[in-house]
């Protein structure tokens, strides 16, 4: 995606050139979907521009919820460079240079970059691992709210799980991965970072997740990044829901990745148990806090 072009178009939109918006909309409606149902780069560009225009200022201006304002101020806009960042990012740099090929069992919607069942570690690190910006946001969320029991669906190479445990070393973390070879690589990364207490569960989430949840009393934080289809994503939410408490935070990845994922996000946010949702475009945050007397939804620039 050409981010220079996106920024140029965004400036034009802001200056009132609404006809460009109309032109792009007309053009993108005839753009075919990308591989395996995901939106094409053009469609995503259009959606991202509309998100930028329609979202609330990331400084919190106009946000009347005390909880969300505090989240924006102390988590979203926390600019501190934590030492843990460098520890994980140094490993990411090495992974991006690693051309070793792994055999992948893909139970989800697949890679957006390749339909193959073989991928290099560098390709996985580039396309399947959560980028630094969002991995570090997850780190700050866990560091600030201190959840005790954490579920991650989609270990990949283990960088996000590493961030989660480093943010709260006392947490009980379960991370789920469908591919045995990717899981083995993640274990080696956990060993390098000396965070082997992370519990890595291998296999199809349809079987492994219910088994683990059965033995848990609650889930305080969940990051769902395992299957970019509507039905499985909604299933994961339904399975996690009985374990949610007032302070639980559920985060869904790639909520605008495809029409299916947008449908899943809409259905989840409309659930009666959800009191507040926050759309950051590439991820969506779900809250259950009863202090929200009425259901609220926020779209915030990030």
C-alpha positions, 0 to 999 in steps of 0.5 A: 500500500502506498502510504505517501499516496494515502497521506496526499489523498487524506490532505485533499479530503481534509481540504474539502475535495469530496469529489475524490472520495466519490470517485474512489468509491466508484472505482473501488466498488469494481475492484475484485477482492484480494486473495482468500476474501480479503479486501484489495489494497485499493479497497483498504486504502479507501476504507482507511482514508474514511477511517482517518476522516471519521475518527476522533482525535487521538488526543481525546478531545470530545471523548466524554467517557472517563475510562476511554479518555484515560485509555487514550491519555495513558495507554494509546499516547504513552510515548515512553520507550520501554526497555522490553521494546528493544529486546523483542524488536531485535529478534524481529530484525533477525527473523526478517532476515531468516530465509529458512522455509517452514511447512504451514498448516493453515486452519484460518483464512490464510496468508494475505501474501501467499497461498502456499503451505510453505513460507519462509520465516522472513515472510511470516515475520513480515506478513503474519506477525503483528507490526511493532506499532500494534504489538507495543500497544498491546504491551502497554494495555497489559502493562497498564491494566495488569490482566491475570489470565491472558489468551492469545489465538494465533501465536505465529512466531511468538513476538506478540506473546513475548510482549504480553508476558514482558508487560506483566511477568506474573500473568498466566498466558496461554497462546494458541498456534495451529502450525507445529513448525511455527510453534516450535520456532516460537518456543525457541524465541521464548527461550531466547527471551527467557520467558518460557512460562508461556503456555503454548497450545498446538492444534486446531483452535476449535478443539484446543480453545474449549479444552483450555477454557474449561479449566479457567475461571475467567479470562481477563485479556484475549487477543484474537488473531487466528482465523480471519473468517466471520463464523470462527471469529464469532465462535471464539467470542462466544466461547470466551464470553462466559469467562469474561468479567467486568474488567475483561478486555477482548481485542480482535485483529484485522477487523476491516480485513474483509467483509466477513471480518467487518460483519463479525466485528459488527455482530460482536459489538452489538452483543448485549454483554458488550458495553463499549467498543473501540475501533482503531481500524487494524484492531478492535477493542471490546469492553464489558465494564458496567460503568458504561450505562449505555452501549458506546462505540468509539472510532479513534485515530491511531 
